[in-house]
Amino acid sequence: QVQLVESGGGLVQAGGSLRLSCAASGGAFSPYRMGWFRQAPGKEREFVAHIMLNTDRTAYADSVKDRFTISIEKAKNTVYLQMYSLKPEDTAVYYCAAGLQWAYWGQGTQVTVSS
């Protein structure tokens, strides 16, 4: 049973930084890609970033491009989301996901950016 566990969320002032981590466990796990999504109150879940495990190719939502960086430490089955220049509109629950069709999801971690 694959499990994804996020950590690193919290409260930060606008302009600050946070790094989210997502550790995958549960036997042999080699997904096609891993990524991050977020859901703000009253809004639909939206894509943030992903990374392809075989090529390390990355993709980002326009709203976070040049401010967020996704990376992976394959030896630890852990993916990171480094967030810089945070804005109040980045406030959301951030979810880690994995798989070609995002079959696996974590429980989410809250990120709150105060103005």
C-alpha positions as CSV (number, residue, x, y, z in Angstrom):
1,Q,0.0,0.0,0.0
2,V,1.6,3.2,-1.2
3,Q,1.5,6.1,1.2
4,L,2.4,9.7,0.6
5,V,3.1,11.9,3.7
6,E,3.5,15.6,3.4
7,S,5.2,17.9,5.9
8,G,6.6,21.4,6.1
9,G,3.4,23.5,6.0
10,G,2.8,26.4,8.3
11,L,2.2,30.0,8.7
12,V,4.5,32.5,7.0
13,Q,4.4,36.2,6.2
14,A,4.0,37.4,2.6
15,G,7.4,37.4,0.9
16,G,8.6,34.5,3.0
17,S,9.6,31.0,2.1
18,L,8.6,27.4,3.0
19,R,9.7,24.0,1.9
20,L,7.2,21.2,1.7
21,S,8.3,17.5,1.7
22,C,6.5,14.4,0.5
23,A,7.8,11.1,1.5
24,A,6.6,8.0,-0.3
25,S,6.5,4.6,1.3
26,G,5.0,1.2,0.9
27,G,7.1,-1.3,-1.0
28,A,8.4,-0.9,-4.5
29,F,7.4,2.5,-5.7
30,S,8.5,4.0,-9.0
31,P,5.8,6.3,-10.3
32,Y,5.9,8.0,-13.7
33,R,5.7,11.3,-12.0
34,M,5.2,13.1,-8.7
35,G,3.7,16.5,-8.1
36,W,2.0,19.0,-6.0
37,F,-1.6,20.3,-6.1
38,R,-3.3,22.8,-3.8
39,Q,-6.8,23.7,-2.8
40,A,-7.8,27.0,-1.3
41,P,-11.1,27.5,0.6
42,G,-14.0,27.6,-1.7
43,K,-11.9,26.8,-4.7
44,E,-11.2,23.6,-6.8
45,R,-8.0,21.7,-6.4
46,E,-5.4,23.0,-8.8
47,F,-2.1,21.8,-10.2
48,V,1.0,23.4,-8.9
49,A,4.0,21.5,-10.2
50,H,5.2,18.0,-11.2
51,I,8.5,16.2,-11.9
52,M,9.0,13.2,-14.2
53,L,11.0,10.6,-12.4
54,N,12.8,9.2,-15.5
55,T,13.9,12.6,-17.0
56,D,13.6,15.0,-14.0
57,R,11.7,17.2,-16.4
58,T,9.5,19.7,-14.5
59,A,6.4,21.7,-15.2
60,Y,4.7,24.5,-13.2
61,A,1.5,26.4,-13.0
62,D,1.9,29.9,-14.4
63,S,0.9,31.3,-11.0
64,V,3.9,29.8,-9.3
65,K,6.5,29.7,-12.0
66,D,9.8,31.4,-11.0
67,R,8.7,31.3,-7.3
68,F,8.4,27.6,-6.6
69,T,10.8,24.8,-7.4
70,I,10.0,21.1,-7.3
71,S,12.8,18.6,-6.8
72,I,13.2,14.9,-5.9
73,E,15.6,12.9,-3.8
74,K,15.1,9.5,-5.4
75,A,17.1,7.6,-2.9
76,K,14.7,8.7,-0.2
77,N,11.5,8.6,-2.4
78,T,10.9,12.1,-1.4
79,V,9.8,15.1,-3.4
80,Y,10.1,18.7,-2.3
81,L,8.4,21.9,-3.1
82,Q,10.5,25.0,-2.3
83,M,8.4,28.0,-2.2
84,Y,9.8,31.6,-2.3
85,S,8.2,35.0,-2.4
86,L,5.0,33.6,-1.0
87,K,1.8,35.6,-1.5
88,P,-1.5,35.5,0.5
89,E,-3.1,33.9,-2.6
90,D,-0.8,30.9,-2.1
91,T,-2.7,30.1,1.0
92,A,-4.2,26.6,0.6
93,V,-3.9,23.0,1.6
94,Y,-1.1,21.5,-0.5
95,Y,-1.3,17.9,-1.6
96,C,1.4,15.6,-2.9
97,A,0.4,13.2,-5.6
98,A,2.0,10.5,-7.7
99,G,1.4,8.3,-10.8
100,L,0.6,8.8,-14.4
101,Q,-3.0,9.6,-13.6
102,W,-2.4,10.8,-10.1
103,A,-3.6,7.6,-8.5
104,Y,-1.9,8.3,-5.2
105,W,-2.5,11.2,-2.9
106,G,-1.2,12.4,0.5
107,Q,-3.4,13.8,3.2
108,G,-2.4,17.5,2.6
109,T,-0.5,20.1,4.6
110,Q,-1.8,23.6,5.3
111,V,0.1,26.6,4.1
112,T,-1.1,30.0,5.3
113,V,0.5,33.2,4.0
114,S,-0.4,36.4,6.0
115,S,-0.4,39.8,4.5
